Amino acid sequence: MVHMEYYLVVSTFMMFAGIYGFFTRRNLLAMLISVELILNSVDINFAVFNRYLFPNELEGVFFALFAIGVSAAETAVAIAIIINIYRNIRNIQVKNLNEMKN
């Protein structure tokens, strides 16, 4: 049986990789992928804590499934916005988004 700490280490690594990617990348798609990494690390935590703290109940799994559904909807909306930005200014770099204010 795998110990809880191993899952938490993987989840922590995913969380910090997502945070690092969000703050260092200037491409909207890379930032979206970083947000998805953060959300996936939260889903891992839900499932792990449910498995080890309440092994006969499924609340953590249901929270994780709900979070995956919200994450999918958020990704669909974000990609639609990114496509519209690309159609207008032909670039998806964050520094060029000031052109849309004019």
Residue frames as qw, qx, qy, qz and C-alpha x, y, z in Angstrom:
[[0.000, 0.888, 0.460, 0.000, 0.00, 0.00, 0.00],
 [0.403, 0.455, -0.013, 0.794, 1.30, 3.43, -0.96],
 [0.304, -0.472, -0.485, 0.670, 1.63, 5.91, 1.89],
 [0.124, 0.904, 0.402, -0.078, -0.32, 9.15, 1.88],
 [0.286, -0.754, 0.197, 0.557, 2.87, 11.23, 1.88],
 [0.417, -0.033, 0.657, 0.627, 3.81, 10.08, -1.62],
 [0.188, 0.697, 0.625, 0.296, 0.53, 11.31, -3.05],
 [0.168, -0.936, -0.191, 0.242, 0.89, 14.58, -1.19],
 [0.419, -0.488, 0.391, 0.658, 4.42, 15.06, -2.53],
 [0.324, 0.291, 0.684, 0.585, 3.16, 14.58, -6.09],
 [0.002, 0.850, 0.516, 0.103, 0.27, 16.94, -5.43],
 [0.319, -0.827, 0.012, 0.462, 2.58, 19.56, -3.91],
 [0.417, -0.211, 0.531, 0.706, 4.95, 19.32, -6.87],
 [0.212, 0.542, 0.668, 0.463, 2.03, 19.79, -9.28],
 [0.140, -0.912, -0.359, 0.143, 0.76, 22.76, -7.27],
 [0.336, -0.724, 0.198, 0.569, 4.11, 24.55, -7.25],
 [0.386, 0.043, 0.642, 0.662, 4.74, 23.74, -10.92],
 [0.120, 0.729, 0.613, 0.279, 1.36, 25.28, -11.73],
 [0.226, -0.915, -0.161, 0.293, 2.01, 28.38, -9.63],
 [0.424, -0.463, 0.406, 0.664, 5.47, 28.81, -11.14],
 [0.332, 0.280, 0.691, 0.578, 4.12, 28.37, -14.65],
 [0.037, 0.852, 0.518, 0.063, 1.29, 30.83, -14.07],
 [0.235, -0.907, -0.006, 0.350, 3.59, 33.58, -12.84],
 [0.396, -0.472, 0.506, 0.604, 6.43, 33.06, -15.32],
 [0.380, 0.309, 0.726, 0.482, 4.62, 32.37, -18.59],
 [0.154, 0.412, 0.023, -0.898, 3.27, 35.17, -20.73],
 [0.279, -0.028, -0.747, -0.602, 1.30, 32.99, -23.13],
 [0.622, -0.177, 0.168, -0.744, -2.39, 32.60, -22.33],
 [0.887, 0.034, -0.402, -0.225, -2.45, 28.89, -23.21],
 [0.531, 0.207, -0.675, 0.469, 0.54, 28.17, -20.98],
 [0.208, -0.235, 0.462, -0.829, -1.17, 30.06, -18.16],
 [0.796, -0.094, -0.101, -0.590, -4.34, 28.00, -18.70],
 [0.806, 0.107, -0.576, 0.086, -2.33, 24.78, -18.51],
 [0.231, 0.255, -0.633, 0.694, -0.77, 26.02, -15.27],
 [0.523, -0.200, 0.252, -0.789, -4.20, 26.67, -13.77],
 [0.886, 0.006, -0.331, -0.325, -5.23, 23.15, -14.79],
 [0.578, 0.207, -0.685, 0.391, -2.18, 21.75, -12.97],
 [0.132, -0.236, 0.521, -0.809, -3.23, 23.60, -9.84],
 [0.734, -0.093, 0.032, -0.672, -6.78, 22.27, -10.07],
 [0.843, 0.111, -0.519, -0.081, -5.56, 18.72, -10.67],
 [0.324, 0.237, -0.715, 0.572, -3.37, 18.89, -7.58],
 [0.438, -0.168, 0.370, -0.802, -6.43, 19.89, -5.56],
 [0.856, 0.033, -0.254, -0.449, -8.34, 16.91, -7.02],
 [0.647, 0.196, -0.695, 0.245, -5.55, 14.58, -5.94],
 [0.013, -0.221, 0.622, -0.751, -5.75, 16.00, -2.42],
 [0.684, -0.105, 0.074, -0.718, -9.52, 15.46, -2.30],
 [0.882, 0.085, -0.415, -0.207, -9.17, 11.83, -3.32],
 [0.510, 0.259, -0.692, 0.441, -6.19, 11.09, -1.06],
 [0.177, -0.224, 0.547, -0.787, -7.64, 12.60, 2.09],
 [0.789, -0.064, -0.038, -0.610, -10.93, 10.85, 1.45],
 [0.818, 0.168, -0.550, -0.026, -9.16, 7.51, 0.98],
 [0.470, 0.178, -0.675, 0.540, -7.06, 7.76, 4.13],
 [0.176, -0.147, 0.469, -0.853, -9.36, 9.63, 6.51],
 [0.672, 0.160, 0.381, -0.615, -12.75, 8.19, 5.53],
 [0.067, -0.244, 0.885, 0.392, -12.11, 4.95, 3.60],
 [0.210, 0.368, 0.906, -0.010, -15.75, 3.82, 3.52],
 [0.242, 0.797, 0.363, -0.418, -17.20, 7.11, 2.29],
 [0.584, 0.352, 0.450, 0.577, -17.00, 8.82, -1.10],
 [0.013, 0.939, 0.224, -0.259, -17.32, 12.53, -0.35],
 [0.289, -0.646, 0.413, 0.573, -13.76, 13.31, -1.47],
 [0.377, 0.112, 0.770, 0.503, -14.26, 11.45, -4.71],
 [0.199, 0.781, 0.585, 0.090, -17.49, 13.34, -5.39],
 [0.126, -0.898, 0.035, 0.420, -15.75, 16.64, -4.66],
 [0.356, -0.375, 0.614, 0.597, -12.98, 15.65, -7.05],
 [0.334, 0.410, 0.763, 0.372, -15.49, 14.73, -9.78],
 [0.072, 0.918, 0.369, -0.128, -17.31, 18.02, -9.27],
 [0.241, -0.776, 0.269, 0.518, -14.00, 19.90, -9.46],
 [0.401, -0.054, 0.722, 0.561, -13.10, 18.07, -12.68],
 [0.255, 0.685, 0.654, 0.194, -16.45, 19.10, -14.17],
 [0.066, -0.951, -0.112, 0.279, -15.94, 22.73, -13.16],
 [0.384, -0.535, 0.492, 0.569, -12.40, 22.58, -14.52],
 [0.412, 0.263, 0.736, 0.469, -13.65, 21.28, -17.88],
 [0.147, 0.873, 0.462, 0.060, -16.22, 24.07, -18.12],
 [0.239, -0.871, 0.126, 0.410, -13.61, 26.66, -17.16],
 [0.451, -0.258, 0.619, 0.589, -11.25, 25.33, -19.81],
 [0.359, 0.540, 0.676, 0.349, -13.92, 25.46, -22.52],
 [0.015, 0.964, 0.252, -0.085, -14.76, 29.08, -21.68],
 [0.366, -0.734, 0.316, 0.477, -11.09, 30.08, -21.45],
 [0.476, -0.002, 0.671, 0.568, -10.25, 28.51, -24.81],
 [0.263, 0.760, 0.551, 0.221, -13.22, 30.30, -26.41],
 [0.138, -0.960, -0.023, 0.241, -11.96, 33.60, -25.01],
 [0.461, -0.491, 0.508, 0.537, -8.41, 32.89, -26.19],
 [0.466, 0.343, 0.674, 0.460, -9.69, 32.07, -29.70],
 [0.134, 0.919, 0.362, 0.083, -11.58, 35.38, -29.82],
 [0.308, -0.843, 0.214, 0.385, -8.51, 37.26, -28.63],
 [0.518, -0.185, 0.625, 0.554, -6.41, 35.58, -31.31],
 [0.382, 0.623, 0.602, 0.323, -8.97, 36.48, -34.00],
 [0.008, -0.980, -0.190, 0.052, -8.86, 40.15, -32.97],
 [0.126, -0.919, 0.348, 0.139, -5.15, 40.81, -32.42],
 [0.836, 0.434, -0.334, 0.046, -3.45, 37.71, -33.92],
 [0.333, 0.412, -0.681, 0.505, -1.47, 37.12, -30.74],
 [0.722, -0.554, -0.373, -0.181, -2.12, 35.50, -27.37],
 [0.518, 0.093, -0.455, 0.719, 0.72, 37.02, -25.40],
 [0.304, -0.731, -0.529, 0.305, -0.39, 38.77, -22.22],
 [0.288, -0.443, 0.018, 0.849, 1.68, 41.89, -22.88],
 [0.017, 0.093, 0.541, 0.835, -0.19, 42.50, -26.16],
 [0.092, -0.595, -0.799, -0.002, -3.65, 42.48, -24.59],
 [0.085, -0.570, -0.222, 0.786, -3.46, 46.22, -23.97],
 [0.006, 0.035, -0.562, -0.826, -4.17, 46.64, -27.71],
 [0.144, -0.499, -0.825, -0.223, -7.75, 45.55, -27.05],
 [0.150, -0.616, -0.457, 0.624, -8.37, 48.61, -24.83],
 [0.017, -0.329, 0.250, 0.911, -8.09, 50.98, -27.80]]
